[in-house]
């Protein structure tokens, strides 16, 4: 069974940085694409970024140039490095595993992941 556990969330001021981690177990990395999505209260789910087993990444326009997704194969851990954070980035961030053909749908905010973690809260104050 695939299990995903996020960590690294917290509270920062506008312009600050955070790095999220997602420890994965119970699956073969090459079987899925991995990604992050976020959801704020009373807002729709938003895809953030994805990465495939070859390291090819996809980002939402709202985070391009500020966020970087990466994966450590040895540690089986997914990362999301977030820079130049602003209050609009405030949300619960979730790690997800999904079929790679569904990456565009995930970035568009659709619920297409096969597995997801419990989430980690990111709060950015102005």
C-alpha positions in Angstrom: 0.0 0.0 0.0 1.3 3.4 -1.0 1.8 5.8 1.9 2.8 9.4 1.7 3.7 11.6 4.6 4.3 15.4 4.3 6.4 17.6 6.5 8.0 21.0 6.5 5.0 23.3 6.6 4.9 26.3 8.8 4.4 30.1 9.1 6.5 32.6 7.3 6.4 36.2 6.3 5.8 37.4 2.8 9.0 37.0 0.8 10.2 34.0 2.8 10.9 30.4 1.9 9.9 27.0 3.0 10.9 23.5 1.8 8.3 20.7 2.0 9.1 17.1 2.1 7.1 14.0 1.3 8.3 10.6 2.4 6.9 7.8 0.2 6.7 4.1 0.8 5.0 1.0 -0.6 5.4 1.8 -4.3 7.8 1.8 -7.2 8.8 5.4 -8.1 8.7 4.7 -11.8 5.1 3.5 -11.6 3.8 7.0 -10.9 4.4 10.6 -11.3 4.6 12.6 -8.1 3.3 16.0 -7.3 2.0 18.6 -5.0 -1.4 20.2 -4.9 -2.8 22.8 -2.4 -6.2 23.8 -1.1 -7.1 26.8 0.9 -10.3 27.2 2.9 -13.3 28.1 0.6 -11.1 27.9 -2.5 -10.8 25.2 -5.2 -8.0 22.8 -5.2 -5.0 23.9 -7.2 -2.3 21.8 -8.7 1.2 23.1 -7.9 3.8 20.9 -9.5 4.6 17.4 -10.7 7.7 15.4 -11.5 8.2 12.1 -13.4 10.7 9.4 -13.0 13.0 11.0 -15.6 12.9 14.3 -13.7 10.7 16.1 -16.1 8.7 18.8 -14.2 5.5 20.6 -14.7 4.4 23.7 -12.8 1.3 25.8 -12.4 1.7 29.3 -13.8 1.1 30.8 -10.3 4.3 29.2 -8.9 6.7 29.1 -11.9 10.0 30.7 -11.1 9.3 30.5 -7.4 8.8 26.9 -6.6 11.0 23.9 -7.4 9.9 20.3 -7.2 12.5 17.5 -6.9 12.8 13.9 -5.9 15.5 12.0 -4.1 15.4 8.4 -5.4 17.6 7.0 -2.7 15.5 8.5 0.1 12.3 8.0 -1.8 11.4 11.5 -0.8 9.7 14.3 -2.8 10.5 17.9 -2.1 8.9 21.3 -2.9 11.2 24.2 -2.4 9.1 27.4 -2.2 10.7 30.9 -2.5 9.3 34.4 -2.6 6.2 33.2 -0.8 3.2 35.5 -0.6 -0.1 35.4 1.3 -1.9 33.8 -1.8 0.3 30.7 -1.2 -1.3 30.1 2.1 -3.0 26.6 1.9 -2.8 23.0 3.0 -0.2 21.4 0.8 -0.6 17.7 -0.2 1.8 15.3 -1.7 0.2 13.0 -4.3 1.0 10.0 -6.6 -0.7 9.9 -9.9 -0.6 8.3 -13.3 1.6 10.4 -15.5 -0.9 10.8 -18.3 -3.1 12.7 -15.8 -0.5 15.4 -15.0 -2.3 18.1 -17.0 -5.5 17.4 -15.2 -3.8 17.6 -11.8 -2.2 20.9 -12.6 -5.6 22.1 -13.7 -6.9 21.3 -10.2 -8.7 18.1 -10.8 -8.8 15.3 -8.3 -6.9 12.6 -10.3 -4.3 11.3 -7.8 -4.3 7.7 -6.9 -2.7 8.4 -3.5 -2.3 11.5 -1.3 -0.9 12.4 2.1 -2.5 14.1 5.0 -1.2 17.5 4.1 1.0 20.1 5.7 -0.1 23.7 6.4 1.7 26.6 4.9 0.8 30.1 6.2 2.3 33.3 4.7 1.6 36.6 6.5 2.0 40.0 4.9 
